[in-house]
Amino acid sequence: MGRLTEVAPGVLVATSTYAVTTSTVVVGPGGGCLLVDPAVTVADLAALADELAGLDLRPAVAWSTHPHWDHVLWSAGLGEAARYAAPAAVALLQTERDGMLEQLSQSAPGHDLALVGRMQPLDEPAIPWDGPEARLVVHDGHAPGHGAVFLPDSGVLLAGDMCSDIEIPLLDTVAPDPLGDYRTGVERLASVAGVRQVVPGHGHVGDAAELRRRLDLDRAYLDAVSAGQPYSDPRLTEDSPGWMRQMHESQVRYFKA
């Protein structure tokens, strides 16, 4: 995990070498902080806890953007903050817990499994805490109950597993309408006014112009793949991870079926 870097006043981001995964800290009053998607290896979480302690910060509340194993992690070193996710995300975690833990054990072993995915459902427009306003932008694109976080005071959008500069749109193809869900998610994120920085769950921080570029790329990818047309996405190359090329091929097959 890279050292925490301040991307806007009071907003710090650490990036893991594992899948370029981000963890975000929003500083609140009295040393409390909002922690979003702490990830991803045991060593990453230990380093994050040490850095927070070194900055005299402690997680007061936490948010998981969506119910995939790399976004629902925790460690004893992070304390006992209230942990939240959108209701649909929590529901999926409850029904798919065994499979999620198996994926985690194969991909990033060593975590305390009793702490994984233990979020409370939150059906509110914003995260309840004493720090900067943290509005929720919830949709079902990519996964049920995908909840991005917008920080209007700093203009930072924590986009979860969307708006990435390194990943193509990854659809939830077991949903009844994966294309419609993803398009809804894209448009809800595009409609957030006042964004100055975007932090994807996997990838690099971008400014407002970069956010628009990524959203346009996502729209073009969805249009082409759903219509069965060839499309050259700059995020999908011969150097892309094998799993992402496989996901692309799977999505192409899904729309051809």
N, C-alpha and C positions, 0 to 999 in steps of 0.2 A: 504494500500500500504506500503510495506516495504521501509525502507530508501534506498536511492540510494547507490549502492555498486559499487566500481570501479573494473571491471573484467579484464581490460587491461588499459594501460595508455590513459587517456582521454575518456574512454568508461565506462559509468555508467548505471547500470540496477536496476530498481525498480520492485518488484514482488508483485502483489495484492493477497490477500487471495481468491479473486474471480477467480476460475478456474486456479489458479497459472499463471495468465496473466502477461506478462512482458512489461515494457516500457523502451526504451533505449534512452540515451542521449549521443551524441558525441560532445565533447567540441571543439569549434573552436576559432579563434582569436578574441580578443576584447570583450570577454564575450558572443559572439554568439554561438549557439549550434544547432545541427541537432537533432530533436526529432522524434523518430520512434514509431508509434503505442501507443500514450498515452492512458492509460486505467486504471480502467475500470468503477468504480463507480464515482458518483459525489464527494464523499469524497476522493477517490483516486486522481482524477485530481486536487482537491484543495490542497492536500498534496504535489503533484508533483510540482505545481506552487510555493508553499511556499518554498520547498526545492531548486528549481532553483533560486528563488530570494535570498535565504540565501547564495547561492554559487556565487552570482553576475553573474548568467547566464540567458540568455533570448533566447527563440526559434527564430532562424533566418530563419529556413526552417523546414518543417516537411514532413514525408513520411508515407503513409499507405501501408502496405504490401499487403492487399487484401480487397475486398469489403464486409466484414462481419461486423455487427454492432459494435462488440467489438474492431474493429481495425480502425474505422473511427471517433473517438470521439475527442472532443475539448472543451475548456472552455474559457471564456473571460479572466480568470486569466493567460492564456498562451500567451496572446498577439495576434498580427495580422500577424504572420509569413505566408509566402507562403506555401501552403499545396499541395502536389503532390501525385499522384498515377499513375499506368500504365494506358494507354488509355482504355484497355478492362475493367479494374476495374471501372474507372469513368463512362463508358458507362452503366455498370450494375447498378451502384448506381443511375443513372438517371432514369432507367426504373423500378427499384425495390425499389425505395425510400420509398413508403408508407408501404410496407411489412417490410422493414428493421426498420423503425421507430416504427412500432407496436411491433416487437421483442424486440427492445431496451426498450420500455416503460414497457413491461412485465418483463424484466430481470434486468434492472438497471435504474429504473425510476428517474426522476428529472433533466435530462440533458437539456440544452438549445438546442432544436431540430433544431433551425435555424443554428446552427454551425456544426451539424452532417453531415458527408459525403460531405463536401464542398471542394473537392479536384480539382485541375487542372490536366488535362492529361499531362503526361511527357513521351515522346518517345525519350529518350536519353540513352546513355550507363552508365551515372552516374548522380547523383543528383547535380544540379548547386548550388554551394555555395563556400565560401572562406575557408572552413575548410578542414580537411583530406578527401582524395579521398573516395567517397562512390559509388562503382560500383553497378549496378543493374543486377540482375539475374532473368529475367522475364520468366514466363511460365504459363500454365493454370492448373497445378495440384492443387487440392483442391478448387480453385476458378478461374474464368477468371482474367487474369492480375495479377497473384500472383507474387509480386516483392520482392524477398529477396535482402538484401543489404550486400555487402562484403566490409570491410574496410581493404585494403591491408597493410596500415601502421601498424596496430595493429594485423592483422590476425584474426579479429572477423567477423564471418558470422552471420548476423541477418536473421534467416531462415523463419520468418513468421510462419504460422501454419503447419510446417513440421519439421522433425528432432527432434521430441519430445521424451522425456523419459517417458512420462505419457500418451500419446495419440497414438492410432493406426492411420494408414493412413485413412483420411476421404475424400472420393472421391466426386466429383461433379457429381452425377449420372444423372443430367438433361443435361449434356454435351453430344455431339455426341459420344465421345470416352473417357470416364472418366478414364479408365485403362491406355490408351495410354498417356493421359495428365499427369497422376500422375507419370508414369514411366519416362516420359520426364523430369518432375520436379526433380525427384530423381537423375537422371543422370546428369542434369545440376548442381545441387548442389554438387554432388560427384566430378565433374570435376574442381571445383574451387581450384586452387593451392594456397598453403600457409595458409590454415585455421589453426589457433591455438586454437580458442575458437568458440563454436557455442552457440547462444542464440535463443531458440525456442520461438514462441509466447506464448505457454503454456508449462511450465515445467522449467527445471533447466539448468543452464549453464554447458556445457561439453567441454572437451578438444578434440584434434584431434582424438584420439583413440576412444573416446566416440561417436564422430560424425560418424565414420566408423561403429561402432556397431549399432547405430540407423538406418543408411542407410541399413545395412544388414538385420536388423529386418523388415524394411519397405519392402524391396524386397521380403523377405520370406513370409510376410503377403500377399502381392499382388499375389504372385505365388499361394499360397494355396487357397485363397478365390476365385480367378478367375477360378481355376481348380476344385472348389467344394470339396476340400480336407480339412479335419480337421487340425487345426493348433493352437498350444498353444503359444500365444503371452504373454510375461511376463507383458505387459502393460494392458492386458485384463484379469481381475480376478473378483471374486465375490465381491470384494471391489471397483471395478471401478464404476464411476458414472452411474446411470441408463441410462442417455441419450447416453453414449458411447456404452453400451451394445446394446441398441436399434439400434444405427447406424451400429454396426457390423452386427446385424441380418438383417438389411435392405440391407446392401451390399451383404451379403450371398444370400439373395433372389434375388437381382438384377442379379447376375451372374447365378443363377439357372433358371431364366426366359427364 
